[in-house]
Amino acid sequence: MELTSRQNQIIEIVKERQPVKSNEIAELLNINRATIRPDLKILTMMGILEAKRKVGYHYTGRSLLNILGSYIKTISIMDIQSEATVVEETTSIYDGIITMFTKNAGTLYVVDGKYLSGIVSRKDFIKAMIGRKEVESLPIPMIMTRMPNIIYLEQNESVYDAAYKTMYYEVESLPIVTKEIDEKGRQRLVLIGKVSRTNITRYVVNMGSNAE
């Protein structure tokens, strides 16, 4: 998303002369007042300018980058989530490798029924195959990351939260979970989806495309 040349000119005029009325801005730009009305509306809606009746326009000090950052924090991860590639705890390492490549997945989520019990990445599979010949019989839980080392997202988190966690923890994707108490009184994580770096990148690209 980019501001037009005229919108940037309007911002500079408001910065220098605030408070300034729309007719004064139009006169300085040597154009009709009606011509800049849509620009002023867009800039005030975005929060870059503030309009005060009978006073004029003020600059809020917020940049386009600030506004986009704030906007991303309002977008729920549920709007960009995708289906997780799942295997059961009884799956062998070999079958997990096959599943990962046939599903073109970067991460496998290991479940015990509906509960998330572990995560396996491509790096985990590579490490497991080095120096081992029994991958066809070894169960996948032997190489998976378990709680409390699983980094996850909950439904109330934002796209910003997902982007921050994937970057900070250097992971390809994150499970989206809800918490539930099982029959033994233990808190468990119910897997409902995932957010990957690809999900986040696709969202940002689509947002940029829609702004053209």
Backbone as ProteinMPNN parsed JSONL, in Angstrom:
{"seq_chain_A": "MELTSRQNQIIEIVKERQPVKSNEIAELLNINRATIRPDLKILTMMGILEAKRKVGYHYTGRSLLNILGSYIKTISIMDIQSEATVVEETTSIYDGIITMFTKNAGTLYVVDGKYLSGIVSRKDFIKAMIGRKEVESLPIPMIMTRMPNIIYLEQNESVYDAAYKTMYYEVESLPIVTKEIDEKGRQRLVLIGKVSRTNITRYVVNMGSNAE", "coords_chain_A": {"N_chain_A": [[0.846, -1.188, 0.0], [0.653, 2.159, -0.963], [0.918, 5.696, -0.637], [-0.416, 8.287, -2.718], [1.244, 10.716, -4.841], [0.034, 13.212, -4.571], [-1.34, 12.91, -2.157], [0.792, 12.682, -0.392], [1.828, 15.254, -0.697], [-0.226, 16.737, 0.432], [-0.075, 15.917, 3.081], [2.428, 17.008, 3.808], [1.876, 19.725, 3.587], [-0.057, 20.043, 5.61], [1.468, 19.352, 7.836], [3.24, 21.545, 7.923], [1.577, 23.792, 8.152], [-0.477, 23.42, 9.958], [-3.204, 24.246, 12.215], [-4.979, 23.634, 9.181], [-7.259, 24.484, 6.627], [-9.389, 22.786, 4.225], [-9.881, 24.264, 1.875], [-7.727, 25.969, 1.828], [-5.616, 24.172, 1.515], [-6.221, 23.21, -1.039], [-5.897, 25.517, -2.52], [-3.152, 25.995, -2.231], [-2.189, 23.821, -3.62], [-3.059, 24.448, -6.037], [-5.403, 23.461, -7.196], [-8.825, 22.294, -7.599], [-11.066, 22.38, -4.801], [-12.843, 20.245, -4.51], [-11.489, 18.238, -5.764], [-9.489, 17.345, -4.043], [-10.939, 16.306, -1.996], [-11.556, 13.439, -1.82], [-8.949, 12.512, -1.236], [-8.378, 13.7, 1.232], [-10.322, 12.476, 2.769], [-9.508, 9.782, 2.682], [-7.006, 9.979, 3.988], [-7.749, 10.836, 6.524], [-9.369, 8.727, 7.342], [-7.463, 6.733, 7.477], [-6.059, 7.584, 9.613], [-3.905, 9.255, 9.504], [-4.251, 11.98, 9.167], [-6.157, 14.338, 11.094], [-9.366, 15.648, 11.323], [-10.802, 18.663, 12.368], [-13.743, 20.237, 13.059], [-14.501, 23.427, 11.745], [-11.999, 24.252, 12.357], [-9.842, 22.897, 11.044], [-7.366, 20.785, 9.447], [-5.201, 18.502, 11.136], [-1.968, 17.039, 11.607], [-1.431, 13.763, 12.647], [0.866, 12.477, 13.336], [1.261, 9.855, 12.862], [2.693, 7.372, 10.853], [2.394, 5.701, 7.641], [3.461, 3.169, 7.909], [3.274, 2.745, 10.681], [0.508, 2.635, 10.916], [-0.187, 0.438, 9.322], [1.096, -1.544, 10.797], [-0.377, -1.475, 13.172], [-2.828, -2.231, 12.131], [-2.405, -4.909, 11.274], [-2.218, -6.124, 13.717], [-4.824, -6.336, 14.42], [-5.949, -8.32, 12.915], [-7.217, -11.525, 12.937], [-5.668, -14.705, 13.566], [-7.269, -16.744, 12.76], [-8.321, -15.992, 10.395], [-6.408, -16.48, 8.51], [-5.533, -19.032, 8.759], [-4.682, -22.506, 8.046], [-5.219, -25.981, 7.145], [-3.813, -28.398, 9.29], [-1.198, -30.809, 8.785], [-1.514, -34.034, 9.815], [-0.439, -36.766, 11.891], [-0.75, -39.921, 13.575], [0.344, -40.98, 16.879], [1.265, -43.56, 16.661], [2.454, -43.78, 14.23], [5.219, -44.583, 12.132], [8.637, -43.407, 11.839], [9.507, -43.557, 9.206], [7.058, -43.703, 7.741], [6.12, -41.228, 8.456], [7.897, -39.541, 7.111], [7.197, -40.137, 4.474], [4.545, -39.195, 4.478], [4.988, -36.476, 4.927], [6.27, -35.659, 2.538], [4.488, -36.439, 0.521], [2.296, -34.905, 1.135], [3.387, -32.48, 0.862], [4.299, -30.95, 3.052], [5.742, -28.813, 5.54], [5.914, -29.271, 8.174], [4.953, -31.762, 10.513], [2.186, -32.63, 12.543], [1.789, -34.316, 15.466], [-0.607, -36.398, 16.875], [-2.61, -37.517, 19.631], [-5.327, -39.047, 19.439], [-7.61, -36.483, 19.515], [-5.914, -34.715, 20.619], [-3.031, -32.64, 20.642], [0.208, -33.869, 20.643], [2.816, -33.682, 19.831], [5.384, -32.245, 17.646], [6.912, -32.449, 14.466], [9.618, -31.576, 12.459], [11.175, -31.012, 9.217], [13.901, -30.952, 9.637], [14.1, -32.53, 11.906], [13.511, -35.067, 10.875], [15.653, -35.419, 9.118], [17.834, -35.503, 10.899], [17.121, -37.842, 12.253], [17.489, -39.798, 10.325], [20.176, -39.884, 9.84], [22.714, -42.056, 10.298], [21.017, -44.044, 11.19], [19.257, -47.059, 10.662], [16.862, -48.176, 11.16], [14.5, -46.746, 10.7], [12.071, -47.451, 9.652], [10.735, -48.892, 11.554], [10.865, -47.496, 13.964], [8.945, -45.492, 16.175], [7.325, -42.357, 15.588], [7.106, -40.59, 17.82], [9.623, -40.705, 19.044], [11.29, -38.8, 17.963], [9.985, -36.401, 18.002], [9.128, -33.012, 18.988], [8.081, -32.228, 22.195], [5.575, -31.124, 24.622], [6.842, -29.255, 27.395], [7.805, -27.759, 25.266], [6.602, -27.027, 22.924], [5.72, -24.489, 20.798], [2.901, -22.523, 20.445], [-0.221, -21.216, 19.085], [-3.149, -19.451, 20.143], [-6.708, -19.063, 19.621], [-7.415, -16.362, 19.909], [-5.299, -14.831, 19.135], [-3.258, -12.691, 17.002], [-2.363, -11.936, 13.519], [0.021, -10.57, 13.631], [1.069, -11.576, 16.062], [1.514, -14.231, 15.298], [3.423, -13.887, 13.258], [5.509, -12.762, 14.726], [6.148, -14.852, 16.537], [6.926, -16.976, 14.826], [9.218, -15.877, 13.757], [10.794, -15.208, 16.041], [11.129, -17.678, 17.375], [12.117, -19.143, 15.345], [10.713, -20.997, 13.64], [8.941, -22.992, 11.214], [6.162, -23.27, 11.087], [3.195, -22.866, 13.142], [1.09, -24.482, 15.518], [-2.443, -24.052, 15.908], [-4.375, -23.94, 18.753], [-6.857, -25.085, 21.132], [-7.47, -25.135, 24.637], [-8.078, -27.853, 26.829], [-9.486, -29.848, 29.441], [-8.724, -33.134, 30.109], [-10.065, -36.521, 30.685], [-8.554, -37.388, 32.789], [-7.998, -35.202, 34.212], [-5.996, -33.596, 33.237], [-4.506, -30.799, 31.608], [-4.912, -30.395, 28.203], [-3.939, -29.906, 24.745], [-5.977, -29.119, 22.09], [-5.825, -29.641, 18.729], [-6.559, -27.396, 16.159], [-5.856, -26.197, 13.816], [-3.374, -24.525, 11.747], [-0.778, -22.03, 11.402], [1.431, -20.919, 9.034], [4.654, -19.711, 7.834], [4.244, -19.298, 5.174], [1.449, -18.856, 5.038], [1.328, -16.367, 6.338], [2.943, -14.744, 4.677], [1.5, -14.921, 2.265], [-0.855, -13.609, 3.007], [0.073, -10.971, 3.453], [0.997, -10.332, 0.874], [-1.408, -10.491, -0.59], [-2.79, -8.418, 0.636], [-1.28, -6.256, -0.207], [-1.705, -6.456, -2.979], [-4.439, -5.938, -3.18], [-4.462, -3.317, -2.598], [-3.679, -1.966, -4.771]], "CA_chain_A": [[0.0, 0.0, 0.0], [1.441, 3.379, -1.057], [0.177, 6.933, -0.81], [-0.157, 8.952, -3.987], [2.082, 11.911, -4.758], [-0.789, 14.32, -4.065], [-1.603, 12.659, -0.739], [2.018, 13.043, 0.326], [1.907, 16.714, -0.71], [-1.212, 17.21, 1.401], [0.485, 15.652, 4.413], [3.487, 17.979, 4.057], [1.234, 21.032, 3.79], [-0.69, 20.021, 6.93], [2.56, 19.381, 8.823], [3.846, 22.872, 7.977], [0.635, 24.888, 8.359], [-1.6, 23.009, 10.805], [-4.343, 23.666, 11.501], [-5.192, 24.2, 7.855], [-8.549, 24.079, 6.076], [-9.31, 22.127, 2.923], [-9.798, 25.246, 0.783], [-6.352, 26.478, 1.832], [-4.783, 23.114, 0.926], [-6.513, 23.197, -2.471], [-5.297, 26.728, -3.116], [-1.696, 25.803, -2.276], [-1.913, 22.822, -4.655], [-3.56, 25.019, -7.296], [-6.44, 22.585, -7.746], [-10.159, 22.491, -7.047], [-11.283, 21.786, -3.471], [-13.522, 18.95, -4.661], [-10.505, 17.26, -6.253], [-8.723, 16.758, -2.935], [-11.838, 15.776, -0.965], [-11.326, 11.999, -1.59], [-7.641, 12.315, -0.604], [-8.513, 14.067, 2.647], [-11.14, 11.438, 3.41], [-8.654, 8.596, 2.845], [-5.967, 10.263, 4.978], [-8.359, 10.88, 7.861], [-9.799, 7.365, 7.662], [-6.263, 5.967, 7.809], [-5.524, 8.069, 10.878], [-2.721, 10.082, 9.295], [-4.723, 13.328, 9.452], [-7.344, 14.455, 11.943], [-10.144, 16.817, 10.918], [-11.577, 19.315, 13.419], [-14.727, 21.122, 12.439], [-14.281, 24.879, 11.819], [-10.598, 24.512, 12.704], [-9.024, 22.442, 9.935], [-6.706, 19.474, 9.542], [-3.971, 18.344, 11.909], [-1.189, 15.82, 11.358], [-1.451, 12.958, 13.872], [2.198, 11.953, 13.634], [1.316, 8.423, 12.56], [3.11, 7.069, 9.487], [1.694, 4.585, 7.01], [4.007, 1.944, 8.496], [2.646, 2.612, 11.996], [-0.901, 2.282, 10.731], [-0.239, -0.944, 8.85], [1.461, -2.397, 11.923], [-1.54, -1.542, 14.069], [-3.888, -2.97, 11.447], [-2.078, -6.338, 11.297], [-2.492, -6.619, 15.068], [-6.273, -6.537, 14.58], [-6.378, -9.431, 12.073], [-7.145, -12.793, 13.667], [-5.01, -15.826, 12.89], [-8.294, -17.62, 12.201], [-8.594, -15.512, 9.037], [-5.367, -16.912, 7.572], [-5.122, -20.388, 9.115], [-4.888, -23.595, 7.098], [-5.336, -27.295, 7.783], [-2.541, -29.002, 9.702], [-0.928, -32.193, 8.348], [-1.543, -34.752, 11.079], [-0.185, -38.203, 11.964], [-0.959, -40.47, 14.911], [1.552, -41.349, 17.618], [1.701, -44.904, 16.262], [3.108, -43.677, 12.924], [6.678, -44.762, 12.152], [9.403, -42.298, 11.267], [9.5, -43.731, 7.749], [5.746, -43.293, 7.233], [6.031, -39.781, 8.636], [8.632, -38.932, 5.996], [6.358, -40.292, 3.277], [3.414, -38.271, 4.619], [5.466, -35.102, 4.773], [6.57, -35.344, 1.149], [3.287, -36.584, -0.324], [1.405, -33.778, 1.462], [4.172, -31.261, 0.654], [4.21, -30.219, 4.311], [7.012, -28.488, 6.166], [5.829, -29.714, 9.563], [3.912, -32.728, 10.859], [1.653, -32.506, 13.893], [1.523, -35.656, 15.992], [-1.766, -36.317, 17.763], [-3.136, -38.638, 20.394], [-6.752, -38.757, 19.271], [-7.784, -35.086, 19.1], [-4.966, -33.898, 21.352], [-1.685, -32.458, 20.094], [1.227, -34.406, 21.546], [4.168, -33.353, 19.389], [5.618, -31.625, 16.34], [8.117, -32.938, 13.8], [10.012, -30.756, 11.32], [12.05, -31.683, 8.25], [15.21, -31.111, 10.28], [14.004, -33.685, 12.812], [13.594, -36.281, 10.061], [17.03, -35.551, 8.608], [18.654, -35.958, 12.026], [16.751, -39.223, 12.576], [17.956, -40.703, 9.285], [21.634, -39.963, 9.839], [23.272, -43.113, 11.143], [20.011, -44.995, 11.647], [18.724, -47.915, 9.609], [15.591, -48.764, 11.583], [13.455, -45.725, 10.676], [10.782, -48.045, 9.279], [10.091, -49.465, 12.728], [10.867, -46.575, 15.101], [7.769, -44.615, 16.204], [7.618, -40.931, 15.406], [7.313, -39.858, 19.081], [11.026, -40.715, 19.457], [12.017, -37.636, 17.438], [9.139, -35.203, 17.986], [9.196, -32.031, 20.063], [6.939, -32.408, 23.096], [5.341, -30.099, 25.625], [6.402, -27.85, 27.259], [8.639, -27.088, 24.266], [5.821, -26.711, 21.735], [5.247, -23.101, 20.694], [1.593, -22.611, 19.795], [-1.091, -20.043, 19.02], [-4.538, -19.638, 20.522], [-7.621, -18.448, 18.66], [-7.546, -14.912, 20.086], [-4.07, -14.146, 18.737], [-3.318, -11.966, 15.731], [-1.355, -12.214, 12.494], [1.278, -10.047, 14.164], [1.563, -12.543, 17.048], [2.018, -15.391, 14.562], [4.663, -13.495, 12.58], [6.541, -12.581, 15.761], [6.557, -16.144, 17.106], [7.679, -17.752, 13.832], [10.532, -15.25, 13.615], [11.549, -15.276, 17.297], [11.468, -19.067, 17.696], [12.698, -19.713, 14.128], [9.948, -22.185, 13.248], [8.262, -22.886, 9.924], [4.729, -23.087, 11.306], [2.736, -22.971, 14.522], [-0.252, -25.04, 15.652], [-3.481, -23.279, 16.597], [-4.96, -24.891, 19.692], [-7.691, -24.701, 22.265], [-7.09, -25.908, 25.81], [-9.174, -28.669, 27.342], [-9.135, -30.765, 30.512], [-9.136, -34.493, 29.732], [-10.736, -37.322, 31.716], [-7.642, -37.584, 33.914], [-7.794, -33.913, 34.857], [-4.823, -32.932, 32.673], [-4.771, -29.823, 30.551], [-4.403, -30.851, 26.903], [-4.107, -28.989, 23.622], [-6.753, -29.651, 20.971], [-5.333, -29.037, 17.488], [-7.654, -26.968, 15.285], [-5.323, -25.648, 12.56], [-1.984, -24.062, 11.81], [-0.365, -20.845, 10.644], [2.824, -21.07, 8.598], [5.241, -18.517, 7.227], [3.587, -19.133, 3.87], [0.158, -18.211, 5.303], [1.563, -14.964, 6.672], [3.436, -14.082, 3.463], [0.385, -14.835, 1.318], [-1.765, -12.564, 3.478], [0.696, -9.671, 3.209], [1.002, -10.112, -0.577], [-2.787, -10.216, -0.996], [-3.126, -7.093, 1.13], [-0.62, -5.31, -1.11], [-2.357, -6.532, -4.284], [-5.755, -5.303, -3.084], [-4.29, -1.867, -2.434], [-3.247, -1.358, -6.037]], "C_chain_A": [[0.88, 1.237, 0.0], [0.516, 4.578, -1.21], [0.531, 7.546, -2.155], [0.712, 10.183, -3.751], [1.291, 13.071, -4.162], [-1.096, 14.148, -2.575], [-0.393, 12.997, 0.113], [2.209, 14.561, 0.381], [0.964, 17.306, 0.332], [-0.68, 17.049, 2.821], [1.547, 16.691, 4.76], [2.921, 19.373, 4.317], [0.627, 21.108, 5.193], [0.376, 20.08, 8.019], [3.074, 20.804, 9.03], [2.872, 23.95, 8.454], [-0.505, 24.572, 9.32], [-1.896, 24.021, 11.92], [-4.578, 24.391, 10.176], [-6.476, 23.63, 7.268], [-8.381, 23.543, 4.657], [-9.191, 23.115, 1.773], [-8.394, 25.846, 0.682], [-5.393, 25.466, 1.207], [-4.957, 23.103, -0.592], [-5.853, 24.38, -3.176], [-3.785, 26.578, -3.248], [-1.289, 24.796, -3.354], [-2.37, 23.285, -6.036], [-4.536, 24.077, -7.998], [-7.766, 22.878, -7.057], [-10.302, 21.784, -5.712], [-11.925, 20.41, -3.566], [-12.556, 17.853, -5.082], [-9.77, 16.58, -5.105], [-9.617, 16.152, -1.849], [-11.648, 14.273, -0.742], [-9.99, 11.717, -0.897], [-7.711, 12.614, 0.892], [-9.316, 13.015, 3.415], [-10.307, 10.19, 3.689], [-7.638, 8.817, 3.965], [-6.527, 10.34, 6.395], [-8.84, 9.492, 8.283], [-8.618, 6.495, 8.084], [-5.632, 6.42, 9.117], [-4.272, 8.92, 10.742], [-3.042, 11.552, 9.567], [-5.949, 13.263, 10.355], [-8.056, 15.742, 11.558], [-10.936, 17.356, 12.102], [-12.468, 20.372, 12.784], [-14.435, 22.589, 12.763], [-12.851, 25.252, 12.208], [-9.686, 24.142, 11.55], [-8.376, 21.098, 10.227], [-5.42, 19.555, 10.348], [-3.283, 17.058, 11.468], [-1.079, 15.045, 12.667], [-0.079, 12.439, 14.274], [2.345, 10.471, 13.323], [1.695, 8.218, 11.088], [2.285, 5.917, 8.941], [2.165, 3.26, 7.606], [3.404, 1.682, 9.877], [1.228, 2.085, 11.872], [-1.044, 0.846, 10.264], [0.108, -1.922, 9.96], [0.306, -2.573, 12.89], [-2.65, -2.37, 13.448], [-3.644, -4.477, 11.508], [-2.349, -6.942, 12.67], [-3.978, -6.852, 15.309], [-6.779, -7.737, 13.779], [-6.159, -10.75, 12.809], [-6.404, -13.855, 12.859], [-6.025, -16.771, 12.256], [-8.667, -17.216, 10.773], [-7.563, -15.994, 8.024], [-4.931, -18.358, 7.791], [-5.349, -21.374, 7.973], [-4.912, -24.918, 7.859], [-3.95, -27.865, 8.091], [-2.417, -30.417, 9.137], [-0.664, -33.027, 9.598], [-1.178, -36.222, 10.902], [-0.42, -38.653, 13.405], [0.375, -40.831, 15.561], [2.12, -42.702, 17.195], [2.43, -44.91, 14.918], [4.619, -43.865, 13.068], [7.358, -43.528, 11.562], [9.37, -42.362, 9.744], [8.169, -43.257, 7.15], [5.523, -41.792, 7.408], [6.732, -39.036, 7.524], [7.805, -38.993, 4.72], [5.192, -39.318, 3.308], [3.84, -36.835, 4.37], [5.681, -34.743, 3.297], [5.369, -35.508, 0.221], [2.305, -35.436, -0.088], [2.096, -32.431, 1.234], [4.106, -30.347, 1.88], [5.599, -29.934, 4.859], [7.089, -28.995, 7.593], [4.717, -30.744, 9.704], [3.491, -32.51, 12.304], [1.208, -33.888, 14.361], [0.405, -35.553, 17.021], [-2.02, -37.635, 18.479], [-4.641, -38.445, 20.427], [-6.903, -37.342, 18.755], [-6.747, -34.163, 19.734], [-3.6, -33.846, 20.674], [-0.668, -32.981, 21.099], [2.644, -34.073, 21.11], [4.212, -32.746, 18.001], [6.923, -32.167, 15.769], [8.39, -32.072, 12.566], [10.861, -31.574, 10.349], [13.437, -31.914, 8.839], [15.21, -32.313, 11.218], [14.142, -34.993, 12.038], [15.02, -36.504, 9.538], [17.957, -36.069, 9.698], [18.388, -37.426, 12.342], [17.341, -40.21, 11.579], [19.477, -40.861, 9.268], [22.102, -41.044, 10.826], [22.274, -44.116, 11.655], [19.464, -45.788, 10.463], [17.322, -48.431, 9.921], [14.434, -47.761, 11.569], [12.089, -46.292, 10.298], [10.033, -48.588, 10.489], [10.019, -48.518, 13.916], [9.643, -45.662, 15.053], [8.155, -43.136, 16.173], [7.76, -40.158, 16.714], [8.764, -39.806, 19.55], [11.776, -39.46, 18.996], [11.215, -36.344, 17.516], [9.448, -34.278, 19.16], [7.926, -32.15, 20.898], [6.714, -31.156, 23.951], [6.337, -30.301, 26.756], [7.167, -27.064, 26.193], [7.901, -26.777, 22.969], [5.362, -25.255, 21.803], [3.942, -23.133, 19.907], [0.874, -21.263, 19.807], [-2.468, -20.415, 19.538], [-5.418, -18.773, 19.634], [-7.692, -16.928, 18.742], [-6.303, -14.142, 19.657], [-4.162, -13.604, 17.313], [-2.25, -12.435, 14.744], [0.002, -11.709, 12.954], [1.894, -11.028, 15.167], [2.187, -13.752, 16.35], [3.345, -15.068, 13.887], [5.8, -13.359, 13.588], [7.056, -13.924, 16.266], [7.347, -16.981, 16.094], [9.086, -17.201, 13.662], [11.378, -15.467, 14.878], [12.013, -16.703, 17.605], [12.044, -19.822, 16.493], [12.04, -21.045, 13.754], [9.209, -21.917, 11.945], [6.773, -22.622, 10.091], [4.387, -23.304, 12.772], [1.341, -23.584, 14.562], [-1.187, -24.028, 16.314], [-4.239, -24.264, 17.474], [-6.013, -24.233, 20.578], [-7.292, -25.606, 23.426], [-8.308, -26.622, 26.393], [-8.655, -29.575, 28.46], [-9.645, -32.157, 30.138], [-9.718, -35.246, 30.925], [-9.854, -37.582, 32.939], [-7.313, -36.27, 34.633], [-6.579, -33.155, 34.353], [-5.241, -31.905, 31.631], [-4.12, -30.302, 29.262], [-4.681, -29.801, 25.836], [-4.853, -29.683, 22.49], [-6.326, -28.913, 19.706], [-6.496, -28.664, 16.581], [-7.159, -26.387, 13.956], [-3.875, -25.249, 12.726], [-1.839, -22.74, 11.076], [1.11, -21.023, 10.315], [3.353, -19.738, 8.077], [4.599, -18.239, 5.873], [2.231, -18.461, 4.023], [0.339, -16.71, 5.522], [2.01, -14.18, 5.439], [2.32, -13.898, 2.448], [-0.586, -13.729, 1.715], [-1.211, -11.179, 3.167], [0.695, -9.339, 1.718], [-0.397, -9.776, -1.075], [-3.218, -8.812, -0.561], [-2.516, -6.029, 0.229], [-1.28, -5.278, -2.472], [-3.699, -5.814, -4.276], [-5.658, -3.79, -2.963], [-3.916, -1.177, -3.737], [-4.407, -0.632, -6.715]], "O_chain_A": [[1.758, 1.371, 0.852], [-0.54, 4.485, -1.837], [1.632, 7.353, -2.669], [0.891, 10.631, -2.619], [1.814, 13.827, -3.343], [-1.111, 15.123, -1.823], [-0.53, 13.535, 1.212], [2.691, 15.094, 1.38], [1.314, 18.259, 1.029], [-0.824, 17.943, 3.655], [1.57, 17.203, 5.879], [3.426, 20.108, 5.165], [0.777, 22.116, 5.884], [0.204, 20.78, 9.016], [3.316, 21.225, 10.162], [3.288, 24.918, 9.09], [-1.414, 25.387, 9.478], [-0.975, 24.59, 12.506], [-4.397, 25.605, 10.075], [-6.748, 22.436, 7.395], [-7.384, 23.803, 3.985], [-8.484, 22.851, 0.8], [-7.931, 26.188, -0.406], [-4.48, 25.835, 0.469], [-3.984, 23.0, -1.339], [-5.323, 24.251, -4.28], [-3.202, 26.984, -4.254], [-0.204, 24.888, -3.928], [-2.119, 22.635, -7.051], [-4.503, 23.916, -9.218], [-7.825, 23.609, -6.068], [-9.73, 20.714, -5.508], [-11.592, 19.51, -2.795], [-12.778, 16.677, -4.792], [-9.461, 15.39, -5.175], [-9.118, 15.555, -0.895], [-11.581, 13.844, 0.41], [-9.893, 10.806, -0.076], [-7.17, 11.871, 1.711], [-9.016, 12.711, 4.57], [-10.378, 9.61, 4.772], [-7.433, 7.934, 4.799], [-5.858, 9.954, 7.354], [-8.728, 9.126, 9.452], [-8.756, 5.625, 8.945], [-4.774, 5.732, 9.67], [-3.645, 9.272, 11.742], [-2.222, 12.282, 10.122], [-6.676, 12.27, 10.378], [-7.435, 16.801, 11.475], [-11.656, 16.61, 12.765], [-12.007, 21.267, 12.075], [-14.159, 22.94, 13.91], [-12.533, 26.43, 12.368], [-8.859, 24.945, 11.117], [-8.787, 20.374, 11.133], [-4.662, 20.521, 10.263], [-3.93, 16.113, 11.017], [-0.678, 15.606, 13.687], [0.122, 12.013, 15.411], [3.42, 9.897, 13.497], [1.094, 8.814, 10.194], [1.569, 5.243, 9.681], [1.369, 2.338, 7.788], [3.064, 0.546, 10.208], [0.804, 1.207, 12.623], [-1.911, 0.114, 10.742], [-0.493, -2.991, 10.069], [0.042, -3.676, 13.368], [-3.336, -3.122, 14.14], [-4.573, -5.243, 11.767], [-2.671, -8.124, 12.781], [-4.355, -7.492, 16.29], [-7.932, -8.136, 13.948], [-5.048, -11.049, 13.248], [-6.499, -13.9, 11.632], [-5.695, -17.512, 11.33], [-9.256, -18.004, 10.033], [-7.802, -15.931, 6.818], [-4.054, -18.855, 7.084], [-6.115, -21.103, 7.049], [-4.658, -24.963, 9.062], [-3.043, -27.819, 7.26], [-3.411, -31.136, 9.024], [0.28, -32.768, 10.344], [-1.547, -36.851, 9.909], [-0.303, -37.86, 14.339], [1.395, -40.97, 14.886], [3.313, -42.958, 17.353], [2.967, -45.942, 14.513], [5.223, -43.364, 14.016], [6.73, -42.719, 10.878], [9.222, -41.339, 9.075], [8.153, -42.504, 6.175], [4.827, -41.162, 6.612], [6.234, -38.019, 7.041], [7.724, -38.016, 3.976], [4.876, -38.687, 2.299], [3.149, -36.076, 3.692], [5.317, -33.651, 2.861], [5.252, -34.783, -0.767], [1.572, -35.042, -0.994], [1.483, -31.375, 1.391], [3.888, -29.141, 1.765], [6.524, -30.722, 4.664], [8.173, -29.134, 8.16], [3.661, -30.612, 9.086], [4.319, -32.241, 13.174], [0.369, -34.537, 13.736], [0.46, -34.722, 17.928], [-1.683, -38.712, 17.986], [-5.175, -37.776, 21.311], [-6.393, -37.015, 17.684], [-6.702, -32.972, 19.427], [-3.083, -34.856, 20.198], [-0.679, -32.588, 22.265], [3.577, -34.164, 21.908], [3.217, -32.732, 17.276], [7.911, -32.326, 16.486], [7.506, -31.862, 11.736], [11.219, -32.713, 10.646], [14.071, -32.937, 8.579], [16.205, -33.031, 11.312], [14.812, -35.919, 12.493], [15.521, -37.628, 9.52], [18.768, -36.964, 9.46], [19.313, -38.173, 12.662], [17.662, -41.341, 11.945], [20.002, -41.845, 8.748], [21.898, -40.932, 12.034], [22.624, -44.966, 12.474], [19.238, -45.233, 9.388], [16.672, -49.042, 9.073], [13.487, -47.906, 12.34], [11.062, -45.68, 10.59], [8.811, -48.727, 10.444], [9.185, -48.716, 14.8], [9.333, -45.11, 13.997], [9.203, -42.744, 16.687], [8.468, -39.152, 16.739], [9.111, -38.955, 20.369], [12.796, -39.102, 19.586], [11.719, -35.289, 17.131], [9.963, -34.712, 20.191], [6.821, -32.168, 20.355], [7.551, -30.255, 23.993], [6.659, -31.45, 27.06], [7.173, -25.833, 26.218], [8.514, -26.309, 22.01], [4.696, -24.848, 22.755], [3.885, -23.709, 18.821], [1.308, -20.309, 20.453], [-2.906, -21.556, 19.392], [-4.931, -17.857, 18.971], [-7.999, -16.272, 17.747], [-6.258, -12.92, 19.8], [-5.024, -14.004, 16.531], [-1.362, -13.218, 15.083], [1.023, -12.347, 12.697], [3.098, -11.283, 15.129], [3.245, -14.237, 16.751], [4.281, -15.866, 13.931], [6.923, -13.793, 13.328], [8.264, -14.114, 16.406], [8.33, -17.626, 16.461], [10.035, -17.956, 13.449], [12.54, -15.862, 14.789], [13.145, -16.914, 18.04], [12.413, -20.991, 16.604], [12.706, -22.065, 13.577], [8.893, -20.774, 11.615], [6.185, -21.848, 9.336], [5.179, -23.851, 13.539], [0.495, -23.247, 13.734], [-0.771, -23.249, 17.172], [-4.695, -25.303, 16.997], [-6.053, -23.014, 20.746], [-6.826, -26.725, 23.21], [-9.409, -26.074, 26.443], [-7.506, -30.015, 28.42], [-10.835, -32.345, 29.883], [-9.851, -34.7, 32.02], [-10.354, -37.953, 34.001], [-6.472, -36.227, 35.531], [-6.166, -32.172, 34.969], [-6.193, -32.107, 30.877], [-2.921, -30.583, 29.23], [-5.537, -28.931, 25.999], [-4.409, -30.717, 21.991], [-6.454, -27.691, 19.627], [-7.331, -29.511, 16.264], [-7.964, -26.114, 13.066], [-3.229, -25.591, 13.716], [-2.668, -22.38, 10.24], [1.934, -21.248, 11.201], [2.606, -18.774, 7.903], [4.433, -17.085, 5.478], [1.887, -17.585, 3.23], [-0.396, -15.893, 4.968], [1.516, -13.081, 5.185], [2.205, -12.836, 1.836], [-1.082, -12.996, 0.859], [-1.934, -10.312, 2.677], [0.424, -8.201, 1.335], [-0.561, -8.872, -1.896], [-3.919, -8.111, -1.291], [-3.154, -5.019, -0.067], [-1.412, -4.212, -3.073], [-4.059, -5.155, -5.252], [-6.631, -3.071, -3.191], [-3.846, 0.051, -3.8], [-4.233, -0.06, -7.791]]}, "name": "protein", "num_of_chains": 1, "seq": "MELTSRQNQIIEIVKERQPVKSNEIAELLNINRATIRPDLKILTMMGILEAKRKVGYHYTGRSLLNILGSYIKTISIMDIQSEATVVEETTSIYDGIITMFTKNAGTLYVVDGKYLSGIVSRKDFIKAMIGRKEVESLPIPMIMTRMPNIIYLEQNESVYDAAYKTMYYEVESLPIVTKEIDEKGRQRLVLIGKVSRTNITRYVVNMGSNAE"}
